[in-house]
Amino acid sequence: MSGIKIRGTGRFAPAKIVTNDDLAKIVDTSDEWITTRTGIQTRHHCTTETHTDMCVGAARQALENAGISPEDIGACVVATFSSDYLSPSAACMVQRGLGLPHDAVCFDLNAACSGFLFAIHTMECLLAQAPRKYGLVIGAEMLSRFINWEDRGTCVLFGDGAGAVVVEWREDYPSIHAVLGCHGDPDMLGVTGAEKPEPARIFMHGQPTFKFAVKAVPYCIDQVLEKAHMTIEDVDFFVFHQANARIIDFAAKKYHIPPEKYYKNIQKYGNTSAASIPLVISELHDLGKVGPGSRVLLVGFGGGLTWGGALVEFA
């Protein structure tokens, strides 16, 4: 048996807060329309902050929280599709910003809103062979740069932010029992590419995406529990990708998850894609809802289409 546990958490949100009433001044919408359909009340948008600022800020907080020095890091993986540069990667900019060792494996990974799940499983594999057994896993997005302000169905949904965890690999730690998958679909949910003359913009077909999500979430939960030989009752907390409050409530109702075992912060941040799960983890840790020994089941889903789940423990 070998695997990883979470040693520390951190997060970063831009200073500018955009309310539903702010959006109602520039698009045909209202606070009631947004809140009742999504659960979102505010979101953060970058103004002076860069994607790198968010990554480094969240990662530095996670290192301090874990009591780990930058020179102890063996690898850094950033889940994102909105970094400051096509190259160098966001992870390379984190290496520079924090002074990580030059032989630390640093790269980005794009699995959209499931990115943090793909990244933390990748880290589990990387650290098994790394000379230093601590890793930084970051989910960060600056989605405000891709917003289509003429599409009221998507422009109200997305925010910017970053979350990070420091993980430790040990031979006597359990596997995170990751379940990952994808179904290539360029039409349902994503960001337009460079082949078009217009700037890249987020697009989404709402109803099909919602139907995909309410199927993907139970699938991930069931598969992770089956791999771990556990039941719902064995899980201390559930962390869902914060895409829509109704999707989270649907899963909680289906599995009879009590309110004290899951958490929503979508009302504050909106959908931050790969950042949403680590943002929740960081808040839960600061609130004292999870700590040493806690088993947390993570579920993500999003553009690609991608989905993922994992059962992560805190050291």
ChimeraX attribute file (.defattr): number of C-alpha atoms within 10 A of each C-alpha:
attribute: neighborCount
match mode: 1-to-1
recipient: residues
	/A:1	8
	/A:2	14
	/A:3	23
	/A:4	30
	/A:5	26
	/A:6	24
	/A:7	22
	/A:8	26
	/A:9	31
	/A:10	30
	/A:11	28
	/A:12	23
	/A:13	23
	/A:14	21
	/A:15	12
	/A:16	14
	/A:17	16
	/A:18	17
	/A:19	16
	/A:20	21
	/A:21	15
	/A:22	13
	/A:23	19
	/A:24	16
	/A:25	10
	/A:26	11
	/A:27	14
	/A:28	11
	/A:29	16
	/A:30	15
	/A:31	17
	/A:32	14
	/A:33	13
	/A:34	21
	/A:35	16
	/A:36	12
	/A:37	11
	/A:38	21
	/A:39	22
	/A:40	28
	/A:41	21
	/A:42	25
	/A:43	26
	/A:44	23
	/A:45	22
	/A:46	20
	/A:47	10
	/A:48	9
	/A:49	14
	/A:50	14
	/A:51	24
	/A:52	23
	/A:53	19
	/A:54	27
	/A:55	30
	/A:56	27
	/A:57	21
	/A:58	27
	/A:59	31
	/A:60	26
	/A:61	21
	/A:62	26
	/A:63	25
	/A:64	15
	/A:65	17
	/A:66	19
	/A:67	12
	/A:68	16
	/A:69	14
	/A:70	19
	/A:71	14
	/A:72	16
	/A:73	27
	/A:74	25
	/A:75	25
	/A:76	26
	/A:77	28
	/A:78	32
	/A:79	31
	/A:80	30
	/A:81	23
	/A:82	19
	/A:83	23
	/A:84	16
	/A:85	11
	/A:86	9
	/A:87	10
	/A:88	12
	/A:89	20
	/A:90	30
	/A:91	27
	/A:92	21
	/A:93	22
	/A:94	26
	/A:95	22
	/A:96	13
	/A:97	16
	/A:98	16
	/A:99	13
	/A:100	21
	/A:101	16
	/A:102	12
	/A:103	11
	/A:104	19
	/A:105	20
	/A:106	22
	/A:107	19
	/A:108	21
	/A:109	20
	/A:110	18
	/A:111	26
	/A:112	29
	/A:113	33
	/A:114	32
	/A:115	31
	/A:116	35
	/A:117	28
	/A:118	27
	/A:119	26
	/A:120	26
	/A:121	22
	/A:122	15
	/A:123	26
	/A:124	24
	/A:125	15
	/A:126	18
	/A:127	23
	/A:128	16
	/A:129	11
	/A:130	18
	/A:131	13
	/A:132	16
	/A:133	19
	/A:134	27
	/A:135	31
	/A:136	29
	/A:137	29
	/A:138	36
	/A:139	37
	/A:140	35
	/A:141	31
	/A:142	29
	/A:143	27
	/A:144	21
	/A:145	16
	/A:146	17
	/A:147	22
	/A:148	17
	/A:149	16
	/A:150	11
	/A:151	14
	/A:152	17
	/A:153	16
	/A:154	16
	/A:155	20
	/A:156	28
	/A:157	24
	/A:158	25
	/A:159	30
	/A:160	28
	/A:161	31
	/A:162	34
	/A:163	35
	/A:164	34
	/A:165	30
	/A:166	28
	/A:167	29
	/A:168	25
	/A:169	25
	/A:170	17
	/A:171	11
	/A:172	10
	/A:173	15
	/A:174	17
	/A:175	22
	/A:176	25
	/A:177	20
	/A:178	24
	/A:179	22
	/A:180	20
	/A:181	16
	/A:182	15
	/A:183	10
	/A:184	10
	/A:185	12
	/A:186	12
	/A:187	14
	/A:188	18
	/A:189	19
	/A:190	20
	/A:191	20
	/A:192	16
	/A:193	12
	/A:194	9
	/A:195	8
	/A:196	8
	/A:197	7
	/A:198	9
	/A:199	14
	/A:200	17
	/A:201	17
	/A:202	20
	/A:203	20
	/A:204	16
	/A:205	13
	/A:206	13
	/A:207	10
	/A:208	11
	/A:209	16
	/A:210	15
	/A:211	11
	/A:212	16
	/A:213	22
	/A:214	16
	/A:215	12
	/A:216	20
	/A:217	23
	/A:218	18
	/A:219	16
	/A:220	24
	/A:221	23
	/A:222	15
	/A:223	18
	/A:224	25
	/A:225	20
	/A:226	12
	/A:227	15
	/A:228	15
	/A:229	10
	/A:230	12
	/A:231	12
	/A:232	15
	/A:233	10
	/A:234	12
	/A:235	18
	/A:236	17
	/A:237	25
	/A:238	21
	/A:239	24
	/A:240	26
	/A:241	30
	/A:242	32
	/A:243	25
	/A:244	22
	/A:245	21
	/A:246	16
	/A:247	19
	/A:248	21
	/A:249	14
	/A:250	14
	/A:251	17
	/A:252	18
	/A:253	11
	/A:254	9
	/A:255	12
	/A:256	11
	/A:257	17
	/A:258	10
	/A:259	12
	/A:260	10
	/A:261	15
	/A:262	20
	/A:263	18
	/A:264	18
	/A:265	18
	/A:266	25
	/A:267	17
	/A:268	17
	/A:269	26
	/A:270	26
	/A:271	27
	/A:272	30
	/A:273	33
	/A:274	35
	/A:275	34
	/A:276	32
	/A:277	27
	/A:278	28
	/A:279	30
	/A:280	24
	/A:281	28
	/A:282	22
	/A:283	18
	/A:284	18
	/A:285	17
	/A:286	14
	/A:287	10
	/A:288	8
	/A:289	16
	/A:290	20
	/A:291	18
	/A:292	12
	/A:293	13
	/A:294	17
	/A:295	19
	/A:296	23
	/A:297	26
	/A:298	26
	/A:299	29
	/A:300	31
	/A:301	32
	/A:302	25
	/A:303	26
	/A:304	22
	/A:305	23
	/A:306	22
	/A:307	28
	/A:308	29
	/A:309	33
	/A:310	27
	/A:311	25
	/A:312	24
	/A:313	25
	/A:314	18
	/A:315	16
